[in-house]
């Protein structure tokens, strides 16, 4: 594989894509929903056990925050 800025950027992009996929896979797993259900207020969960719209919004916010923090850590690690 060719060396240079383009190949390094491609490698970093692939790593970020893999981590975003892993974050999504973990956060969308039924196990995480069951775990968080033990301490989430009842109004964030519907009677059939699925998350409410507010619960999904909080879930998405946490996901975006984790991806942001990770991408910032990757970017600062790349500069050093």
N, C-alpha and C positions, 0 to 999 in steps of 0.2 A: 504494500500500500504506500502511496506517495506521502512524503513528510511535508509539513508546512502548516500554515495557519488554517487552510481549508480543511485538511484532514483532522486537525485538532478540534476545530469547530464542529465538524460532523460527529466526532467521537463524543464531545460534550453534549450535543443535541440528543444523540441516541441514549446516553446515560440519563439525561433528564426525562426523556420519553418513557424509559423503563421505570424510573422512580415514580412518575406521575401515574403510570398504569398500576404499579404496586400499591400506591396510596389509595387509588380508586378501588382496587380489588379488596383491600383490607377494610376500608371504610364502608363498603357496600355489602360486606358479608353479613349473613344472618347472625353470626356469633357476636359481632360488634353491636348489632341492634339489640340482641338479648342482654348483653352486658350493660349497655347504657340504659336499657329499660328499667334496671334495678334502682337507678337514682334519678331518672328524668321525671319531672312532674307529670301527673296524669293528663293534663290538658294538652300535652304535646303528642299524645298517643290516642288514636281512635279506639273505640270499644273492641274492634276486631283485631287489635294489636299492631296495625300499620301506623306509621308516623303521620301526624297531621301536617298540614301545609306549613305551619310555623316550625314544626319539628324538622321538616325537610329543609327549610330555609336555614335553620341553625346548623344542620348537618352540612349543607353546601358551604356555609360560611367557614366552618371549621376546616373543611377540605381545602378551600381556596387559601385560607391562612397557612395551612401546613405546606401546601405547594409553594406559596410565596416565600415562606421562611426557608424552605429547602433550596429554592432557586437562588435566593440571596446568598445562602451559604456556599452554593456551588460557584456563584459569580465571584465572591470574595476569595474563595480558594483558588480560583483560576488566576486571579490578579497577582497572588503572592508567589 
